[in-house]
């Protein structure tokens, strides 16, 4: 888990640093950042062509990250989802550049984080469902205990609450299913 956090942190730092360096005209420095931070240990033995391809992937991904961050039509949660999907796609694209031996070295060194990501997604979805259920129970009790409401008003509000609860629950279940069965969390 620590490797996953460290790898994710390095990748995000690298992407943001790369984007900043490009904006400041330090193009050559920014292209070396990713290979210096992730592959600097020389264990992967990247060729200059692989480094170029990885740098191109990093530049493309950095601009996409920025675009997601600037998209005011997305909620924070949606931005996070899109950025996670993009990060997984980024790794997948880099993996395509590596040879079978380099992929093996990568997995030995950094591990296959897809399983832990899938566990995290599942845990987060379960927590969100639990929060939704707790909120539903509290709201239901509040309506039932509100003596200022008539029976018919309570019934209407409880029905509306139930419909909203079912809709939200279905959305969370669909999001969980989509995340855990997406191609990004399956194989390469």
C-alpha positions as CSV (number, residue, x, y, z in Angstrom):
1,X,0.0,0.0,0.0
2,X,2.9,2.4,0.8
3,X,4.4,1.6,-2.6
4,X,1.1,2.5,-4.2
5,X,0.9,5.8,-2.3
6,X,4.5,6.6,-3.1
7,X,4.1,5.8,-6.7
8,X,0.9,7.7,-7.1
9,X,2.5,10.7,-5.3
10,X,5.6,10.7,-7.4
11,X,3.5,10.4,-10.6
12,X,1.2,13.3,-9.6
13,X,4.1,15.4,-8.5
14,X,5.9,14.7,-11.7
15,X,2.9,15.5,-13.8
16,X,2.3,18.8,-12.0
17,X,6.0,19.7,-12.1
18,X,6.2,18.8,-15.8
19,X,3.2,21.1,-16.5
20,X,4.8,23.9,-14.6
21,X,8.1,23.5,-16.2
22,X,6.6,23.5,-19.7
23,X,4.7,26.7,-18.9
24,X,8.0,28.4,-17.8
25,X,9.7,27.4,-21.1
26,X,11.9,24.8,-19.5
27,X,10.9,22.2,-22.0
28,X,14.1,20.1,-21.9
29,X,14.1,19.9,-18.1
30,X,10.4,18.9,-17.9
31,X,11.0,16.0,-20.3
32,X,13.7,14.6,-18.0
33,X,11.7,15.0,-14.8
34,X,9.6,11.8,-15.3
35,X,12.4,9.6,-16.3
36,X,14.6,11.1,-13.5
37,X,12.0,10.4,-10.8
38,X,10.5,7.1,-11.8
39,X,13.1,5.4,-14.0
40,X,16.3,7.1,-12.7
41,X,17.3,3.9,-10.9
42,X,18.3,2.5,-14.3
43,X,16.6,-0.8,-13.4
44,X,14.2,-0.6,-16.3
45,X,16.9,0.2,-18.8
46,X,14.8,2.5,-21.0
47,X,16.0,3.3,-24.5
48,X,16.1,6.9,-25.7
49,X,13.0,6.1,-27.9
50,X,11.1,4.7,-24.9
51,X,12.0,7.8,-22.9
52,X,10.7,10.0,-25.7
53,X,7.5,8.0,-25.9
54,X,7.0,8.1,-22.1
55,X,7.7,11.9,-22.1
56,X,5.1,12.4,-24.8
57,X,2.6,10.4,-22.8
58,X,3.4,12.4,-19.7
59,X,2.9,15.7,-21.6
60,X,-0.4,14.6,-23.0
61,X,-1.6,13.3,-19.6
62,X,-0.5,16.5,-17.8
63,X,-2.6,18.7,-20.1
64,X,-5.5,16.4,-19.6
65,X,-5.1,16.6,-15.8
66,X,-5.1,20.4,-16.1
67,X,-8.2,20.3,-18.2
68,X,-10.1,18.2,-15.7
69,X,-9.0,20.5,-12.9
70,X,-10.2,23.6,-14.7
71,X,-13.5,22.1,-15.8
72,X,-16.0,24.0,-13.6
73,X,-18.9,21.9,-14.7
74,X,-17.6,18.9,-12.8
75,X,-18.0,18.4,-9.0
76,X,-14.9,17.6,-6.9
77,X,-15.9,14.0,-6.8
78,X,-16.3,13.8,-10.6
79,X,-12.9,15.5,-11.0
80,X,-11.4,12.9,-8.7
81,X,-13.0,10.1,-10.6
82,X,-11.8,11.4,-13.9
83,X,-8.3,12.0,-12.6
84,X,-8.1,8.5,-11.1
85,X,-9.2,7.0,-14.4
86,X,-6.7,9.2,-16.3
87,X,-3.9,8.1,-13.9
88,X,-4.7,4.4,-14.5
89,X,-4.8,5.0,-18.2
90,X,-1.5,6.8,-18.0
91,X,0.1,3.8,-16.4
92,X,-1.4,1.5,-18.9
93,X,-0.1,3.6,-21.8
94,X,3.4,3.6,-20.3
95,X,3.2,-0.1,-19.8
96,X,2.6,-0.5,-23.6
97,X,6.0,1.2,-24.2
98,X,7.9,-1.2,-21.9
99,X,9.2,-4.6,-23.0
100,X,8.0,-7.8,-21.3
101,X,11.2,-7.8,-19.2
102,X,10.8,-4.1,-18.3
103,X,7.2,-4.8,-17.3
104,X,8.3,-7.7,-15.1
105,X,10.9,-5.4,-13.5
106,X,8.3,-2.7,-13.0
107,X,5.9,-5.2,-11.3
108,X,8.7,-6.6,-9.1
109,X,9.7,-3.1,-8.0
110,X,6.4,-1.3,-7.7
111,X,3.9,-4.2,-7.5
112,X,0.6,-4.4,-9.3
113,X,-1.5,-1.7,-7.7
114,X,-4.7,-2.5,-9.6
115,X,-5.8,-4.9,-6.9
116,X,-5.4,-2.4,-4.1
117,X,-7.0,0.3,-6.2
118,X,-10.0,-2.0,-6.8
119,X,-10.1,-2.6,-3.0
120,X,-10.0,1.1,-2.3
121,X,-12.7,1.8,-4.8
122,X,-14.9,-0.9,-3.3
123,X,-14.2,0.3,0.3
124,X,-15.0,3.9,-0.7
125,X,-18.2,2.9,-2.4
126,X,-19.2,0.8,0.6
127,X,-18.6,3.8,2.9
128,X,-20.6,6.1,0.7
129,X,-23.5,3.6,0.7
130,X,-23.3,3.3,4.5
131,X,-23.3,7.1,4.8
132,X,-26.4,7.3,2.5
133,X,-28.2,4.7,4.6
134,X,-27.4,6.5,7.8
135,X,-28.6,9.8,6.4
136,X,-31.8,8.1,5.1
137,X,-32.5,6.6,8.5
138,X,-31.8,9.9,10.3
139,X,-34.0,11.8,7.8
140,X,-36.8,9.2,8.1
141,X,-36.7,9.4,11.9
142,X,-36.8,13.2,11.7
143,X,-39.9,13.1,9.5
144,X,-41.6,10.5,11.7
145,X,-40.9,12.4,14.9
146,X,-42.0,15.8,13.5
147,X,-45.4,16.3,15.2
148,X,-46.1,19.5,13.3
149,X,-46.7,17.4,10.1
150,X,-50.0,15.8,9.4
151,X,-50.2,12.0,8.6
152,X,-50.6,12.7,4.9
153,X,-47.7,15.2,4.8
154,X,-45.5,12.7,6.6
155,X,-46.5,10.0,4.1
156,X,-45.7,12.3,1.2
157,X,-42.3,13.3,2.6
158,X,-41.4,9.7,3.5
159,X,-42.3,8.5,0.0
160,X,-40.2,11.3,-1.6
161,X,-37.3,10.5,0.8
162,X,-37.5,6.8,-0.2
163,X,-37.5,7.6,-3.9
164,X,-34.5,9.9,-3.5
165,X,-32.7,7.3,-1.4
166,X,-33.3,4.5,-3.9
167,X,-32.1,6.7,-6.8
168,X,-28.9,7.7,-4.9
169,X,-28.3,4.1,-3.9
170,X,-28.6,3.0,-7.4
171,X,-26.2,5.7,-8.6
172,X,-23.6,4.6,-6.0
173,X,-24.0,0.9,-6.9
174,X,-23.6,1.7,-10.6
175,X,-20.5,3.8,-10.0
176,X,-19.0,1.0,-7.8
177,X,-19.8,-1.6,-10.5
178,X,-18.3,0.6,-13.3
179,X,-15.2,1.3,-11.3
180,X,-14.6,-2.3,-10.3
181,X,-15.3,-3.8,-13.7
182,X,-13.7,-1.1,-15.9
183,X,-10.9,-2.1,-18.3
184,X,-8.5,0.1,-16.4
185,X,-8.8,-2.1,-13.3
186,X,-8.8,-5.4,-15.2
187,X,-5.9,-6.5,-17.3
188,X,-3.5,-4.5,-19.4
